[in-house]
């Protein structure tokens, strides 16, 4: 097992999801995947790496939280972080 990566984003940063085109705010950071294999197989269709950071994200204007791999996120281009 490789050593967990350093997180690129931190709590409070505004992000944009590259694949699903939504904005959100980082609520929490896991340096590696912390959910279940069942969740990963059902939801993480692009099969992002489990040994890289994952983020708890509150989706803007939807009011619910999701869990996202770092590779699918970028800083929100609409704001200065």
N, C-alpha and C positions, 0 to 999 in steps of 0.2 A: 504494500500500500504506500502510495507516495505521500509526501508531506503536504498538508493543505496549503493552498495559495493564500496570498494576501488579498484582502477584499479591495476592489477598485472603487466601490461606492460605500457611503456611510449613512447611518440613520439621519433622516431629515432631508436628504438630497432628493431632488425632483428628477425623475427618470422618464424615458420613453422606451416602450417595448418595440424592438425592431421587427418582429414577426407579426404581432397583433395590433400594432399602431395605436396603443393607448398610453396615456400619461399616468404617472402615479408618484407616490412618495415612499421612500424606504422606511419601513418600520422596524426591521430587524435584519441581522446578518448571521448566516451560518457559514463557516469557512469550508464546509463540505456538506453534501446533501444529508438532511436529517429526517426526511419523511420515510414512508414505507415503500418497499419494492412494489407493492400493489398499486399505490398512488403513482409511482414513477411509470410503471408499465401502462397504466390507463390514461394518464394525463400528459406526460412528457413525451409527446410524439416525435420530437426532433432528437430525442435521446442525448441531451446535453450531458457532459461529464459530471459524475457524482463527486469527484475529488477536487472540484473547483467550487468557489463561493456560490451560494444560493441566497436569495433575498425574500423577505416577507414584504410585500408591496400592497399598499392601499391604492386601489384604482380610482383615479380622479373621476368624479361625477357618477360613480357606480355604487360607492359605499360598501364594497366588499374587498376582502383581502385575498391575495393569491401568493403563490410561491414560485419564484422565477430564477432560472440559472443566469449567472453573470453574462454568459456569452450572448444572451438575448436582450441585454439592456445597453442603453447609452444614456448619457446625460441628456436631459430634456433640452432640445435646441431652442425652445421658446423663451428660456430664462437664463440668467447669469447665475450659476451656482456658486 
